[in-house]
């Protein structure tokens, strides 16, 4: 469970020497993912590629894919009137 008062997702890379690298605000490794705070982030199994699912307090779930060095939204399922996706 992730508590993030911001609406962003930040990706860190583990370098070969064991240190973590972050590209910083505005870089390809940080982007606004939701209209409200991000509550959960989950990576897909590597066999499916570089995919991340995020969920926010805005009640949205978004699937992201890494393309050309940055993450792009693949899908954001819509809520129906009865509250189910």
KOLGU-4560 file (N, C-alpha, C; in nm, 3 decimals, padded with zeros to 5 digits):
<recs>
<n_xx: 00.086 n_yy: -00.118 n_zz: 00.000 ca_xx: 00.000 ca_yy: 00.000 ca_zz: 00.000 c_xx: 00.090 c_yy: 00.123 c_zz: 00.000 mol: A seq: 1 type: UNK>
<n_xx: 00.061 n_yy: 00.216 n_zz: -00.085 ca_xx: 00.143 ca_yy: 00.336 ca_zz: -00.098 c_xx: 00.062 c_yy: 00.458 c_zz: -00.058 mol: A seq: 2 type: UNK>
<n_xx: 00.119 n_yy: 00.540 n_zz: 00.027 ca_xx: 00.055 ca_yy: 00.666 ca_zz: 00.062 c_xx: 00.132 c_yy: 00.777 c_zz: -00.006 mol: A seq: 3 type: UNK>
<n_xx: 00.069 n_yy: 00.844 n_zz: -00.098 ca_xx: 00.134 ca_yy: 00.948 ca_zz: -00.178 c_xx: 00.037 c_yy: 01.065 c_zz: -00.188 mol: A seq: 4 type: UNK>
<n_xx: 00.059 n_yy: 01.174 n_zz: -00.113 ca_xx: -00.033 ca_yy: 01.286 ca_zz: -00.121 c_xx: -00.032 c_yy: 01.353 c_zz: -00.258 mol: A seq: 5 type: UNK>
<n_xx: 00.071 n_yy: 01.325 n_zz: -00.333 ca_xx: 00.078 ca_yy: 01.376 ca_zz: -00.469 c_xx: 00.000 c_yy: 01.284 c_zz: -00.561 mol: A seq: 6 type: UNK>
<n_xx: -00.015 n_yy: 01.327 n_zz: -00.681 ca_xx: -00.087 ca_yy: 01.247 ca_zz: -00.780 c_xx: 00.010 c_yy: 01.180 c_zz: -00.876 mol: A seq: 7 type: UNK>
<n_xx: 00.135 n_yy: 01.170 n_zz: -00.834 ca_xx: 00.240 ca_yy: 01.122 ca_zz: -00.923 c_xx: 00.289 c_yy: 00.982 c_zz: -00.889 mol: A seq: 8 type: UNK>
<n_xx: 00.350 n_yy: 00.921 n_zz: -00.989 ca_xx: 00.422 ca_yy: 00.795 ca_zz: -00.973 c_xx: 00.568 c_yy: 00.826 c_zz: -01.001 mol: A seq: 9 type: UNK>
<n_xx: 00.656 n_yy: 00.770 n_zz: -00.920 ca_xx: 00.801 ca_yy: 00.789 ca_zz: -00.938 c_xx: 00.865 c_yy: 00.652 c_zz: -00.952 mol: A seq: 10 type: UNK>
<n_xx: 00.949 n_yy: 00.639 n_zz: -01.054 ca_xx: 01.019 ca_yy: 00.513 ca_zz: -01.079 c_xx: 01.167 c_yy: 00.533 c_zz: -01.047 mol: A seq: 11 type: UNK>
<n_xx: 01.221 n_yy: 00.438 n_zz: -00.971 ca_xx: 01.363 ca_yy: 00.439 ca_zz: -00.937 c_xx: 01.428 c_yy: 00.318 c_zz: -01.003 mol: A seq: 12 type: UNK>
<n_xx: 01.552 n_yy: 00.333 n_zz: -01.048 ca_xx: 01.627 ca_yy: 00.223 ca_zz: -01.108 c_xx: 01.734 c_yy: 00.175 c_zz: -01.010 mol: A seq: 13 type: UNK>
<n_xx: 01.752 n_yy: 00.042 n_zz: -01.005 ca_xx: 01.858 ca_yy: -00.017 ca_zz: -00.924 c_xx: 01.979 c_yy: -00.035 c_zz: -01.014 mol: A seq: 14 type: UNK>
<n_xx: 02.086 n_yy: 00.038 n_zz: -00.985 ca_xx: 02.208 ca_yy: 00.032 ca_zz: -01.065 c_xx: 02.285 c_yy: -00.098 c_zz: -01.037 mol: A seq: 15 type: UNK>
<n_xx: 02.377 n_yy: -00.130 n_zz: -01.125 ca_xx: 02.455 ca_yy: -00.252 ca_zz: -01.110 c_xx: 02.539 c_yy: -00.253 c_zz: -00.983 mol: A seq: 16 type: UNK>
<n_xx: 02.570 n_yy: -00.133 n_zz: -00.928 ca_xx: 02.647 ca_yy: -00.126 ca_zz: -00.804 c_xx: 02.558 c_yy: -00.132 c_zz: -00.679 mol: A seq: 17 type: UNK>
<n_xx: 02.428 n_yy: -00.149 n_zz: -00.699 ca_xx: 02.336 ca_yy: -00.162 ca_zz: -00.586 c_xx: 02.276 c_yy: -00.032 c_zz: -00.537 mol: A seq: 18 type: UNK>
<n_xx: 02.306 n_yy: 00.079 n_zz: -00.605 ca_xx: 02.249 ca_yy: 00.207 ca_zz: -00.562 c_xx: 02.124 c_yy: 00.239 c_zz: -00.645 mol: A seq: 19 type: UNK>
<n_xx: 02.035 n_yy: 00.317 n_zz: -00.584 ca_xx: 01.910 ca_yy: 00.355 ca_zz: -00.650 c_xx: 01.926 c_yy: 00.490 c_zz: -00.717 mol: A seq: 20 type: UNK>
<n_xx: 01.874 n_yy: 00.502 n_zz: -00.840 ca_xx: 01.884 ca_yy: 00.625 ca_zz: -00.917 c_xx: 01.744 c_yy: 00.675 c_zz: -00.951 mol: A seq: 21 type: UNK>
<n_xx: 01.723 n_yy: 00.804 n_zz: -00.928 ca_xx: 01.596 ca_yy: 00.868 ca_zz: -00.960 c_xx: 01.623 c_yy: 00.985 c_zz: -01.053 mol: A seq: 22 type: UNK>
<n_xx: 01.546 n_yy: 00.996 n_zz: -01.160 ca_xx: 01.571 ca_yy: 01.102 ca_zz: -01.260 c_xx: 01.523 c_yy: 01.239 c_zz: -01.216 mol: A seq: 23 type: UNK>
<n_xx: 01.440 n_yy: 01.247 n_zz: -01.114 ca_xx: 01.397 ca_yy: 01.375 ca_zz: -01.062 c_xx: 01.266 c_yy: 01.425 c_zz: -01.121 mol: A seq: 24 type: UNK>
<n_xx: 01.206 n_yy: 01.526 n_zz: -01.060 ca_xx: 01.079 ca_yy: 01.580 ca_zz: -01.106 c_xx: 01.082 c_yy: 01.622 c_zz: -01.252 mol: A seq: 25 type: UNK>
<n_xx: 00.973 n_yy: 01.590 n_zz: -01.320 ca_xx: 00.960 ca_yy: 01.629 ca_zz: -01.459 c_xx: 01.031 c_yy: 01.536 c_zz: -01.556 mol: A seq: 26 type: UNK>
<n_xx: 01.106 n_yy: 01.440 n_zz: -01.505 ca_xx: 01.175 ca_yy: 01.346 ca_zz: -01.592 c_xx: 01.082 c_yy: 01.233 c_zz: -01.636 mol: A seq: 27 type: UNK>
<n_xx: 01.135 n_yy: 01.144 n_zz: -01.715 ca_xx: 01.057 ca_yy: 01.032 ca_zz: -01.767 c_xx: 01.017 c_yy: 00.935 c_zz: -01.656 mol: A seq: 28 type: UNK>
<n_xx: 01.083 n_yy: 00.942 n_zz: -01.542 ca_xx: 01.055 ca_yy: 00.851 ca_zz: -01.432 c_xx: 00.954 c_yy: 00.905 c_zz: -01.333 mol: A seq: 29 type: UNK>
<n_xx: 00.888 n_yy: 01.016 n_zz: -01.364 ca_xx: 00.784 ca_yy: 01.070 ca_zz: -01.277 c_xx: 00.675 c_yy: 01.131 c_zz: -01.364 mol: A seq: 30 type: UNK>
<n_xx: 00.550 n_yy: 01.100 n_zz: -01.332 ca_xx: 00.440 ca_yy: 01.156 ca_zz: -01.409 c_xx: 00.313 c_yy: 01.159 c_zz: -01.323 mol: A seq: 31 type: UNK>
<n_xx: 00.222 n_yy: 01.249 n_zz: -01.357 ca_xx: 00.094 ca_yy: 01.255 ca_zz: -01.287 c_xx: 00.009 c_yy: 01.139 c_zz: -01.335 mol: A seq: 32 type: UNK>
<n_xx: -00.033 n_yy: 01.055 n_zz: -01.242 ca_xx: -00.106 ca_yy: 00.934 ca_zz: -01.275 c_xx: -00.256 c_yy: 00.946 c_zz: -01.246 mol: A seq: 33 type: UNK>
<n_xx: -00.293 n_yy: 01.033 n_zz: -01.151 ca_xx: -00.432 ca_yy: 01.039 ca_zz: -01.107 c_xx: -00.473 c_yy: 01.182 c_zz: -01.071 mol: A seq: 34 type: UNK>
<n_xx: -00.603 n_yy: 01.202 n_zz: -01.056 ca_xx: -00.658 ca_yy: 01.331 ca_zz: -01.014 c_xx: -00.652 c_yy: 01.348 c_zz: -00.863 mol: A seq: 35 type: UNK>
<n_xx: -00.633 n_yy: 01.238 n_zz: -00.792 ca_xx: -00.618 ca_yy: 01.238 ca_zz: -00.647 c_xx: -00.493 c_yy: 01.160 c_zz: -00.611 mol: A seq: 36 type: UNK>
<n_xx: -00.463 n_yy: 01.148 n_zz: -00.481 ca_xx: -00.343 ca_yy: 01.076 ca_zz: -00.439 c_xx: -00.339 c_yy: 00.932 c_zz: -00.492 mol: A seq: 37 type: UNK>
<n_xx: -00.218 n_yy: 00.887 n_zz: -00.527 ca_xx: -00.196 ca_yy: 00.749 ca_zz: -00.571 c_xx: -00.200 c_yy: 00.660 c_zz: -00.447 mol: A seq: 38 type: UNK>
<n_xx: -00.278 n_yy: 00.553 n_zz: -00.452 ca_xx: -00.293 ca_yy: 00.464 ca_zz: -00.337 c_xx: -00.222 c_yy: 00.330 c_zz: -00.355 mol: A seq: 39 type: UNK>
<n_xx: -00.203 n_yy: 00.286 n_zz: -00.481 ca_xx: -00.144 ca_yy: 00.154 ca_zz: -00.503 c_xx: -00.074 c_yy: 00.151 c_zz: -00.638 mol: A seq: 40 type: UNK>
<n_xx: 00.041 n_yy: 00.084 n_zz: -00.642 ca_xx: 00.115 ca_yy: 00.062 ca_zz: -00.766 c_xx: 00.156 c_yy: -00.084 c_zz: -00.770 mol: A seq: 41 type: UNK>
<n_xx: 00.140 n_yy: -00.148 n_zz: -00.887 ca_xx: 00.177 ca_yy: -00.289 ca_zz: -00.899 c_xx: 00.240 c_yy: -00.313 c_zz: -01.036 mol: A seq: 42 type: UNK>
<n_xx: 00.356 n_yy: -00.380 n_zz: -01.038 ca_xx: 00.423 ca_yy: -00.416 ca_zz: -01.163 c_xx: 00.365 c_yy: -00.547 c_zz: -01.215 mol: A seq: 43 type: UNK>
<n_xx: 00.351 n_yy: -00.557 n_zz: -01.346 ca_xx: 00.312 ca_yy: -00.684 ca_zz: -01.408 c_xx: 00.433 c_yy: -00.775 c_zz: -01.415 mol: A seq: 44 type: UNK>
<n_xx: 00.409 n_yy: -00.904 n_zz: -01.431 ca_xx: 00.517 ca_yy: -01.001 ca_zz: -01.449 c_xx: 00.595 c_yy: -00.961 c_zz: -01.575 mol: A seq: 45 type: UNK>
<n_xx: 00.729 n_yy: -00.971 n_zz: -01.573 ca_xx: 00.811 ca_yy: -00.928 ca_zz: -01.687 c_xx: 00.773 c_yy: -00.992 c_zz: -01.820 mol: A seq: 46 type: UNK>
<n_xx: 00.712 n_yy: -01.110 n_zz: -01.819 ca_xx: 00.674 ca_yy: -01.174 ca_zz: -01.946 c_xx: 00.572 c_yy: -01.089 c_zz: -02.023 mol: A seq: 47 type: UNK>
<n_xx: 00.505 n_yy: -00.994 n_zz: -01.956 ca_xx: 00.406 ca_yy: -00.909 ca_zz: -02.021 c_xx: 00.465 c_yy: -00.775 c_zz: -02.064 mol: A seq: 48 type: UNK>
<n_xx: 00.594 n_yy: -00.753 n_zz: -02.041 ca_xx: 00.658 ca_yy: -00.627 ca_zz: -02.075 c_xx: 00.669 c_yy: -00.536 c_zz: -01.955 mol: A seq: 49 type: UNK>
<n_xx: 00.697 n_yy: -00.410 n_zz: -01.979 ca_xx: 00.712 ca_yy: -00.310 ca_zz: -01.874 c_xx: 00.576 c_yy: -00.247 c_zz: -01.847 mol: A seq: 50 type: UNK>
<n_xx: 00.492 n_yy: -00.315 n_zz: -01.772 ca_xx: 00.357 ca_yy: -00.267 ca_zz: -01.740 c_xx: 00.343 c_yy: -00.240 c_zz: -01.592 mol: A seq: 51 type: UNK>
<n_xx: 00.273 n_yy: -00.131 n_zz: -01.560 ca_xx: 00.243 ca_yy: -00.093 ca_zz: -01.422 c_xx: 00.093 c_yy: -00.063 c_zz: -01.414 mol: A seq: 52 type: UNK>
<n_xx: 00.030 n_yy: -00.106 n_zz: -01.305 ca_xx: -00.108 ca_yy: -00.068 ca_zz: -01.277 c_xx: -00.106 c_yy: 00.025 c_zz: -01.157 mol: A seq: 53 type: UNK>
<n_xx: -00.181 n_yy: 00.135 n_zz: -01.166 ca_xx: -00.192 ca_yy: 00.228 ca_zz: -01.054 c_xx: -00.339 c_yy: 00.246 c_zz: -01.018 mol: A seq: 54 type: UNK>
<n_xx: -00.363 n_yy: 00.273 n_zz: -00.890 ca_xx: -00.497 ca_yy: 00.304 ca_zz: -00.842 c_xx: -00.487 c_yy: 00.429 c_zz: -00.756 mol: A seq: 55 type: UNK>
<n_xx: -00.586 n_yy: 00.516 n_zz: -00.769 ca_xx: -00.583 ca_yy: 00.641 ca_zz: -00.694 c_xx: -00.709 c_yy: 00.665 c_zz: -00.616 mol: A seq: 56 type: UNK>
<n_xx: -00.705 n_yy: 00.768 n_zz: -00.530 ca_xx: -00.823 ca_yy: 00.804 ca_zz: -00.452 c_xx: -00.933 c_yy: 00.862 c_zz: -00.541 mol: A seq: 57 type: UNK>
<n_xx: -00.901 n_yy: 00.886 n_zz: -00.669 ca_xx: -01.002 ca_yy: 00.931 ca_zz: -00.764 c_xx: -01.086 c_yy: 00.815 c_zz: -00.816 mol: A seq: 58 type: UNK>
<n_xx: -01.064 n_yy: 00.695 n_zz: -00.759 ca_xx: -01.137 ca_yy: 00.573 ca_zz: -00.793 c_xx: -01.105 c_yy: 00.524 c_zz: -00.933 mol: A seq: 59 type: UNK>
<n_xx: -00.991 n_yy: 00.565 n_zz: -00.989 ca_xx: -00.949 ca_yy: 00.521 ca_zz: -01.121 c_xx: -00.835 c_yy: 00.420 c_zz: -01.108 mol: A seq: 60 type: UNK>
<n_xx: -00.833 n_yy: 00.325 n_zz: -01.200 ca_xx: -00.723 ca_yy: 00.230 ca_zz: -01.214 c_xx: -00.669 c_yy: 00.252 c_zz: -01.355 mol: A seq: 61 type: UNK>
<n_xx: -00.537 n_yy: 00.267 n_zz: -01.368 ca_xx: -00.478 ca_yy: 00.291 ca_zz: -01.499 c_xx: -00.365 c_yy: 00.191 c_zz: -01.522 mol: A seq: 62 type: UNK>
<n_xx: -00.357 n_yy: 00.141 n_zz: -01.645 ca_xx: -00.248 ca_yy: 00.053 ca_zz: -01.686 c_xx: -00.151 c_yy: 00.138 c_zz: -01.768 mol: A seq: 63 type: UNK>
<n_xx: -00.022 n_yy: 00.131 n_zz: -01.733 ca_xx: 00.083 ca_yy: 00.209 ca_zz: -01.798 c_xx: 00.184 c_yy: 00.115 c_zz: -01.862 mol: A seq: 64 type: UNK>
<n_xx: 00.238 n_yy: 00.156 n_zz: -01.976 ca_xx: 00.343 ca_yy: 00.078 ca_zz: -02.043 c_xx: 00.461 c_yy: 00.169 c_zz: -02.073 mol: A seq: 65 type: UNK>
<n_xx: 00.582 n_yy: 00.116 n_zz: -02.048 ca_xx: 00.701 ca_yy: 00.193 ca_zz: -02.081 c_xx: 00.725 c_yy: 00.184 c_zz: -02.231 mol: A seq: 66 type: UNK>
<n_xx: 00.731 n_yy: 00.303 n_zz: -02.295 ca_xx: 00.758 ca_yy: 00.313 ca_zz: -02.439 c_xx: 00.856 c_yy: 00.426 c_zz: -02.461 mol: A seq: 67 type: UNK>
<n_xx: 00.962 n_yy: 00.398 n_zz: -02.533 ca_xx: 01.061 ca_yy: 00.500 ca_zz: -02.567 c_xx: 01.111 c_yy: 00.576 c_zz: -02.445 mol: A seq: 68 type: UNK>
<n_xx: 01.132 n_yy: 00.505 n_zz: -02.335 ca_xx: 01.191 ca_yy: 00.566 ca_zz: -02.216 c_xx: 01.097 c_yy: 00.637 c_zz: -02.122 mol: A seq: 69 type: UNK>
<n_xx: 00.966 n_yy: 00.637 n_zz: -02.151 ca_xx: 00.870 ca_yy: 00.696 ca_zz: -02.058 c_xx: 00.744 c_yy: 00.610 c_zz: -02.055 mol: A seq: 70 type: UNK>
<n_xx: 00.661 n_yy: 00.631 n_zz: -01.954 ca_xx: 00.541 ca_yy: 00.550 ca_zz: -01.938 c_xx: 00.420 c_yy: 00.620 c_zz: -02.000 mol: A seq: 71 type: UNK>
<n_xx: 00.343 n_yy: 00.544 n_zz: -02.077 ca_xx: 00.222 ca_yy: 00.594 ca_zz: -02.145 c_xx: 00.102 c_yy: 00.515 c_zz: -02.097 mol: A seq: 72 type: UNK>
<n_xx: -00.011 n_yy: 00.582 n_zz: -02.084 ca_xx: -00.134 ca_yy: 00.517 ca_zz: -02.040 c_xx: -00.187 c_yy: 00.425 c_zz: -02.151 mol: A seq: 73 type: UNK>
<n_xx: -00.211 n_yy: 00.300 n_zz: -02.116 ca_xx: -00.271 ca_yy: 00.205 ca_zz: -02.210 c_xx: -00.422 c_yy: 00.200 c_zz: -02.193 mol: A seq: 74 type: UNK>
<n_xx: -00.468 n_yy: 00.203 n_zz: -02.068 ca_xx: -00.611 ca_yy: 00.189 ca_zz: -02.042 c_xx: -00.647 c_yy: 00.244 c_zz: -01.906 mol: A seq: 75 type: UNK>
<n_xx: -00.765 n_yy: 00.306 n_zz: -01.900 ca_xx: -00.826 ca_yy: 00.348 ca_zz: -01.774 c_xx: -00.973 c_yy: 00.305 c_zz: -01.782 mol: A seq: 76 type: UNK>
<n_xx: -01.005 n_yy: 00.190 n_zz: -01.725 ca_xx: -01.144 ca_yy: 00.144 ca_zz: -01.731 c_xx: -01.240 c_yy: 00.245 c_zz: -01.671 mol: A seq: 77 type: UNK>
<n_xx: -01.356 n_yy: 00.257 n_zz: -01.729 ca_xx: -01.457 ca_yy: 00.352 ca_zz: -01.682 c_xx: -01.546 c_yy: 00.288 c_zz: -01.577 mol: A seq: 78 type: UNK>
<n_xx: -01.594 n_yy: 00.370 n_zz: -01.484 ca_xx: -01.691 ca_yy: 00.324 ca_zz: -01.384 c_xx: -01.829 c_yy: 00.330 c_zz: -01.447 mol: A seq: 79 type: UNK>
<n_xx: -01.910 n_yy: 00.233 n_zz: -01.412 ca_xx: -02.049 ca_yy: 00.232 ca_zz: -01.459 c_xx: -02.137 c_yy: 00.296 c_zz: -01.353 mol: A seq: 80 type: UNK>
<n_xx: -02.263 n_yy: 00.318 n_zz: -01.384 ca_xx: -02.354 ca_yy: 00.384 ca_zz: -01.289 c_xx: -02.374 c_yy: 00.301 c_zz: -01.163 mol: A seq: 81 type: UNK>
<n_xx: -02.354 n_yy: 00.168 n_zz: -01.170 ca_xx: -02.369 ca_yy: 00.086 ca_zz: -01.050 c_xx: -02.238 c_yy: 00.072 c_zz: -00.974 mol: A seq: 82 type: UNK>
<n_xx: -02.133 n_yy: 00.143 n_zz: -01.020 ca_xx: -02.007 ca_yy: 00.148 ca_zz: -00.946 c_xx: -01.906 c_yy: 00.042 c_zz: -00.982 mol: A seq: 83 type: UNK>
<n_xx: -01.934 n_yy: -00.044 n_zz: -01.079 ca_xx: -01.841 ca_yy: -00.147 ca_zz: -01.119 c_xx: -01.768 c_yy: -00.108 c_zz: -01.246 mol: A seq: 84 type: UNK>
<n_xx: -01.645 n_yy: -00.157 n_zz: -01.259 ca_xx: -01.567 ca_yy: -00.130 ca_zz: -01.381 c_xx: -01.606 c_yy: -00.226 c_zz: -01.490 mol: A seq: 85 type: UNK>
</recs>
